Amino acid sequence: MLNVAMLGASGRMGRTIVPLLAEADDLRLCGALAAPEDTAVGQDAGVLAGIAPLAVVVSDDPSIALAGAQVAIDFTLPAVSVVNARLCRERGCALVVGTTGHDAAQRAELEAVAAEIPVVLAPNMSLGVNLLFKLAELAARALDPQYDIEIFEAHHRNKVDAPSGTALGLGAAAARGRGTTLGQAAEYARHGHTGVRERGRIGFSVLRGGDIIGEHRLVFAGPGEQVELVHSAQDRSGFARGALVAARWVAGRPPGLYSMLDVLGL
């Protein structure tokens, strides 16, 4: 039985993951964390997630939430996830980070933590999306620069980062396929008289509205034809199940920074 701590238990992903943990025969929820000002603090994590009580009280103290955990799953905020990662390092606890929106300094801190414990860091935990990352790289490699690359993504109105981490992951995969980096190729905004599209650029379009779970569309627009790779999420269970797959995989691994492509053997 693998003991798992849920960091961000009151969020959308936390409340989706907890019931799946309760159903699993090989996993056990041993701790749950929420922010100090969150009304979830003091509640039973199972009741909070809409299922039977699990005798795990949501805490605002990471040390309590991580007590006895072999793996922690983090869906919090970028700055909070870095603090949680340091605490996991102190305890020798493996870590799965589904939080997105890290800046360069926060990413560097996670990389430093991963030198001492195993960390899976992924912009999207969905198995389907991570297959899409690989397909994006292969398609970009096969289709020459006459095929312009554009990435469209849509999410609910409360998502605070844009483009999404998944969209950036798709862009990075396509850039690898073209032998470049996203930093060199990305074009995040167009306004006014922009002129002719520059060859080799990877464009992004973003929609925020309503309660859209998540949609990502990668377009290769070439001469006489258009190729599209699409992933649409009907609910959050796909992301949650992927996080549990990652938690099982990372337990007992050597220290290192892993991706979901590592988890899936891609």
C-alpha positions in Angstrom: 0.0 0.0 0.0 1.4 3.4 -1.1 0.8 6.3 1.2 -0.1 9.4 -0.7 -0.5 13.0 0.5 -2.8 15.3 -1.5 -1.4 18.9 -1.5 -4.2 21.2 -2.7 -7.0 18.9 -1.5 -9.7 21.6 -1.7 -9.1 22.6 -5.3 -10.8 21.2 -8.4 -8.1 18.6 -9.0 -7.7 17.7 -5.3 -11.5 17.0 -5.0 -11.2 14.8 -8.2 -8.2 12.9 -7.1 -9.3 12.1 -3.5 -12.2 9.8 -4.6 -10.0 7.9 -7.0 -7.4 7.4 -4.2 -10.2 6.1 -2.0 -11.2 3.6 -4.8 -7.7 2.3 -5.4 -6.6 -1.0 -3.8 -2.9 -0.1 -3.8 -3.0 3.6 -2.7 -4.0 5.2 0.6 -4.7 8.9 1.3 -2.6 9.7 4.4 -2.6 13.5 4.4 -4.4 16.5 2.8 -3.3 20.1 2.6 -5.2 23.4 2.0 -4.2 27.0 2.4 -4.5 28.5 5.9 -7.4 30.7 5.0 -9.3 28.0 3.2 -12.7 26.9 4.8 -11.7 23.3 4.0 -9.2 23.2 6.8 -10.4 21.0 9.6 -12.8 19.1 7.3 -12.6 15.4 6.5 -10.9 15.1 3.0 -13.5 12.5 1.9 -16.5 14.5 2.9 -14.9 17.6 1.2 -14.6 15.5 -2.0 -18.2 14.4 -1.8 -17.6 10.8 -0.6 -17.7 8.9 2.7 -15.3 10.1 5.5 -11.7 8.9 5.1 -10.5 9.8 8.6 -8.0 12.2 7.0 -8.4 15.8 8.2 -7.5 18.6 5.8 -4.6 20.6 7.4 -3.0 23.9 6.7 0.4 22.6 8.0 2.4 20.8 5.3 4.4 18.9 7.9 1.2 17.3 9.1 -0.1 16.6 5.6 3.2 15.0 4.6 3.6 12.9 7.8 4.1 9.2 6.7 3.7 10.0 3.0 5.7 8.1 0.4 4.5 10.2 -2.5 2.9 13.7 -2.5 0.7 15.0 -5.3 0.8 18.8 -5.7 -1.9 20.8 -7.3 -1.5 24.1 -5.6 0.1 27.4 -6.8 3.6 27.8 -8.3 5.2 29.5 -5.2 3.4 27.1 -2.8 4.5 24.0 -4.9 8.2 25.1 -4.5 7.8 25.3 -0.7 6.1 21.9 -0.7 8.9 20.4 -2.8 11.5 21.5 -0.3 9.6 19.9 2.5 9.3 16.7 0.4 13.1 16.7 -0.1 13.6 17.0 3.7 11.4 14.0 4.2 12.6 11.9 1.3 9.1 11.8 -0.1 8.7 11.4 -3.9 6.7 14.2 -5.6 4.2 14.5 -8.5 3.7 18.2 -9.5 0.7 19.0 -11.6 0.8 22.7 -10.7 1.5 24.9 -13.8 2.7 28.5 -14.3 6.2 28.2 -12.7 8.6 31.0 -13.7 12.3 30.3 -14.5 13.4 30.7 -10.9 10.7 28.3 -9.5 11.5 25.8 -12.2 15.2 25.9 -11.2 14.2 25.3 -7.6 12.2 22.2 -8.6 15.2 21.0 -10.6 17.4 21.4 -7.5 15.0 19.4 -5.4 14.9 16.7 -8.1 18.6 16.2 -7.6 17.8 14.6 -4.2 14.3 13.1 -4.7 12.3 11.8 -7.6 10.0 14.4 -9.1 7.5 14.1 -11.9 6.7 17.5 -13.3 4.2 17.8 -16.1 2.1 20.6 -17.5 -0.7 18.1 -17.9 -1.1 14.7 -16.3 -3.6 13.3 -18.8 -2.4 10.2 -20.6 -4.0 11.4 -23.8 -2.4 14.8 -23.7 1.0 13.4 -23.1 0.6 11.1 -26.1 -0.4 14.3 -28.0 3.0 15.9 -26.9 4.8 13.0 -28.6 2.7 13.2 -31.7 3.3 17.0 -31.9 7.0 16.5 -31.9 6.8 13.8 -34.6 4.5 15.8 -36.8 6.6 18.9 -36.5 9.6 16.9 -37.5 7.9 15.3 -40.5 6.2 18.4 -41.8 8.6 21.0 -43.2 8.5 24.8 -42.3 6.0 25.4 -45.1 3.5 24.1 -42.5 2.8 27.0 -40.1 2.2 25.9 -36.5 -0.6 27.4 -34.5 -1.8 26.3 -31.0 -5.3 27.1 -29.7 -6.4 26.5 -26.1 -9.6 27.1 -24.1 -10.2 26.9 -20.4 -12.7 28.1 -17.8 -12.8 31.8 -16.8 -11.0 31.2 -13.5 -7.8 29.9 -14.9 -5.1 32.5 -14.1 -2.2 31.6 -16.4 -2.2 31.9 -20.2 -1.2 30.2 -22.4 -1.9 27.1 -20.4 1.0 24.9 -19.4 -0.3 22.3 -21.7 -0.3 24.7 -24.7 3.3 25.6 -23.8 4.2 21.9 -23.6 2.7 21.4 -27.1 4.7 24.4 -28.4 7.9 23.1 -26.8 7.3 19.6 -28.3 6.7 21.1 -31.8 9.8 23.3 -31.4 11.9 20.2 -30.6 10.6 18.6 -33.7 11.7 21.6 -35.7 15.2 21.6 -34.1 14.6 24.8 -32.2 13.3 26.0 -28.8 10.0 27.6 -27.9 11.8 30.7 -26.6 13.1 31.2 -30.2 9.9 30.3 -32.1 6.9 31.4 -30.0 4.6 34.2 -31.0 2.2 34.9 -28.2 0.2 37.9 -29.5 -0.9 39.6 -32.7 -2.4 43.1 -32.9 -2.8 45.7 -35.6 -0.8 45.6 -38.8 1.4 42.6 -38.2 2.7 42.0 -41.7 3.2 38.6 -43.3 3.6 35.7 -40.9 7.2 34.9 -40.3 8.2 31.4 -41.4 8.9 29.0 -38.5 7.0 30.9 -35.8 4.7 29.0 -33.4 1.6 31.0 -32.7 -0.7 30.8 -29.7 -4.4 31.7 -29.3 -6.2 31.7 -25.9 -9.9 31.5 -24.9 -11.0 32.0 -21.3 -14.7 31.6 -20.5 -17.5 29.8 -18.7 -16.6 26.4 -17.2 -14.6 24.9 -20.1 -12.5 22.0 -18.7 -9.9 22.2 -21.3 -9.4 22.0 -25.1 -6.1 22.1 -27.0 -5.8 22.2 -30.8 -2.5 22.0 -32.6 -2.7 23.1 -36.3 -0.2 22.5 -39.1 -1.4 24.8 -41.9 0.4 24.0 -45.1 0.1 24.5 -48.8 -3.1 22.9 -49.9 -3.9 21.1 -46.7 -4.2 21.4 -42.9 -3.3 18.8 -40.2 -4.8 19.1 -36.7 -4.1 17.3 -33.5 -6.9 17.8 -30.9 -7.5 16.9 -27.2 -10.8 17.8 -25.5 -11.4 17.0 -21.8 -14.9 16.1 -20.8 -14.1 16.2 -17.1 -11.0 16.3 -14.9 -10.9 12.5 -14.2 -8.4 12.0 -17.0 -5.9 14.4 -15.4 -6.6 12.8 -12.0 -6.0 9.2 -13.2 -2.8 10.3 -14.9 -1.6 11.8 -11.6 -2.2 8.5 -9.9 -0.3 6.6 -12.6 2.6 9.0 -12.1 2.4 8.5 -8.3 2.7 4.8 -8.6 5.5 5.1 -11.1 7.7 7.6 -9.3 7.7 5.8 -5.9 11.1 4.3 -5.3 12.7 5.8 -8.4 16.2 7.3 -8.3 16.3 11.1 -7.8 15.7 13.0 -11.0 13.3 15.3 -12.8 10.9 13.2 -14.8 8.1 13.9 -17.2 4.9 12.1 -18.0 6.7 10.9 -21.2 9.1 9.1 -18.9 6.1 7.6 -17.0 4.6 6.4 -20.2 7.8 5.1 -21.7 7.6 7.6 -24.6 
